[in-house]
Amino acid sequence: MYYNVFGEKVSRARWKEMENAAKNRRELIAAGFDRRQLFKMGLLTSAGYLVAKRGLSARWGSLVPEMQAASPPVKPFVQAMPIMPVKSEENNLNPAPTVAPNTAGGEARTRDHQALNLFPPQKFYKLTALAKQVNVSPSLPAQTLWTYDGFSPGPTFVSTYGQPILVRNFNQLPPASQNGGFGLPSTTRHLHNGHTPSESDGFPCDFFLSQNASSLYWYDQHYPMQYAGILSTHPGTGDINEALSTLWYHDHRVGFTAQNTYKGLVGYHLFFNNLDTGDETTGFHLPSFPQYDIPMVFADKNFDSNGMLAFDMFALDGLLGDTFEVNGAVQPFLEVQPRRYRFRWLNIGPSRFFQLFMTNAQDLSTLPFWALANDGNLLPKPVQVSSVTIGVAERYDVIVDFTNFAGQTFYIENRLVQNNGLGPDDPPVLAAPGQGNLLLKVIVSGNKNVRDNSVDPATMPQFYSLPDTTPTPAVTRTFKFDRLNGMFSINGQFMDCDVVRFTVTQNTAEHWLLTNLSGNWQHPIHIHLEEHQILSRNLMAPPNFEMSRKDVTRLHQNERIELFFRFRDWTGRYPLHCHNTVHEDHAMMLRWEIQPQGDTNRTP
């Protein structure tokens, strides 16, 4: 039997045609043609879509949505879910870090560190982007992925507030001619949700080449590990209510974020403090890391008829996969004890949204759990839910209590139906229990004599309070997210590394209005440097699980969202963009800056 990527049966002739068209598209991607060249070659329409041409597009001669052949079948739940190793620190770095860029020594940084002397690093790390053969499933051949230190996802950084760190990034990726068909060996690593000085943020245009192509092949990033407000609203201490917990890092190269992250350049970075300690016997008494506090990375991928990872650049609405990975393994299993666990859930896309349920394998009932953190930031108190919806780059920390389920099996199941890269339907359509995407099999051991010193979320423990949103905004800015000439735009303009669209005055508050009047697409919107709080969705208060600090907000069809920001501590350039990475790479991004004196441009 032959199937398309949506699981629908097709004839052998149709399948061969789709496979041949996909092969030809991959050759165009590997050749490195840009959109302007493809227009000149007559291969893109004026709307930016691939022309319906036999041997190139699987929809030639018809008006049905473009389709692709299904990935090879895999046997699920036969391999254990990988646990990313904790990143080890270095005794020292040679050459020693400097405030000014060390170009003579090979550093690609172009701007001085703002806070290196103010918050000297206490821990040092080296992280190398390199290609490596990785097994993602016993049913598939080994894949040449782009990794950090040989791992994809990369090693998990574990940091503590008050202990500044410095990471020296090396680029040892192979030449573009050896990229396996997609990906650009030019990188910039972003710590997503970090309250980070601009020069260390991983700005998309601060990319640098690999060691085989340039004498400037490494880049130091300094993370002060201080609460927001340390140099402004809360001098000397920062605001404890701005504490972060679940962050992640990824390549952010302008125009190639989707390809490079899809190829493997992602990882976790966890922040702890004296309250969220990683030790369930202290502080907030949350499950101990790493035994009972487990990060999970969700992704959907496509594989060609030879079982090799494939990326279709021509899926311009967004790219959906039919093969699901957790921590880089296809549909693995996880063995747990009958007690409470903290699961950290991250959706890296590139374009799929997930609505995750805990489905009991025995009777397909749904196990409720507790939302603990939204985008890695602890809620004021836990919220009991039956599922959580996660857009691209969003995170949820949840507490799942397996205490009364010794010997039983559950699935982390995505029941959200999504048929294209535009986003799920609104209102959403859900698959029946057990009929969705079964991402991870969770096997609860039969041992009932397990100690659990973690807090019971049903007792409604209190975590951080929400920061004040009453300060008068210096300006209210409006951003319209739309489709334009086959690309994606913000206020009718495309991303340009050299154009500063607006400047925020340092240490002021602002309101931002995000609007999506396209009627088709959903956009997970991410703003670097500062978190925000949602004041309203279409003039209505957000639901209780969104009454939180966030760094990604899902902008639904025909929706207007008002956000509150406070911009503090650092200056420099940052981006605002859609985190559907296909939309992002097709120009739905802008550069803004924070400086001592800004502007009041309301529609930048």
Buried (B, 14 or more C-beta within 10 A) or exposed (E): EBBBBBEEEBEEEBBBBBBBBBBEBBEBBBEEBEBEEBBEEEBBEEEBBBBBBEEBBBBBEEEEEBBBBBBBEBEBBBBEBBEBEBBEBEEEBEEEBBEEBBEEEBBBBEBEBBBBEEBEBEBBBBBBBBBBEBEBBEBBBEBBBBBBBBBBBBBBBBBBBBBBBBBBBBBBBBEBEEBBBBBBBBBBBBBBBBBBBBBBBBBBBBBBBBBEBEEBBBBBBBBBBBBBBBBBBBEEEBBBBBBBBBBBBBBBBBBBBBBBBBBBBBBBBBBBBEBBBBBBEBBBBBBBBBEBBBBBBBBBBBBBBEBBBBBBBBBBBBBBBBBBBBBBBBBBBBEBBBBBBBBBBBBBBBBBBBBBBBBBBEEEEBBEBBBBBBBBBBBBBBBEBEBBBBBBBBBBBBBBBBBEBBEBBBBBBBBBBBEBBBBBEEEBEBBEBBEBBBBBBBBBBEEEEBEBBBBBBEEEBEBBEEBEBEEEBBBEBBBBBBBBEBBBBBBEEBBBBEEBBBBBBBBBBBBBBBBBEBEEBBBBBBBBBBBBBBBEBEEEEBEEBBBBBBBBBBBBBEBBBBBBBBBBBBBBBBBBBBBBBBBBBBBBBBBBBBBEEBBEEEEB
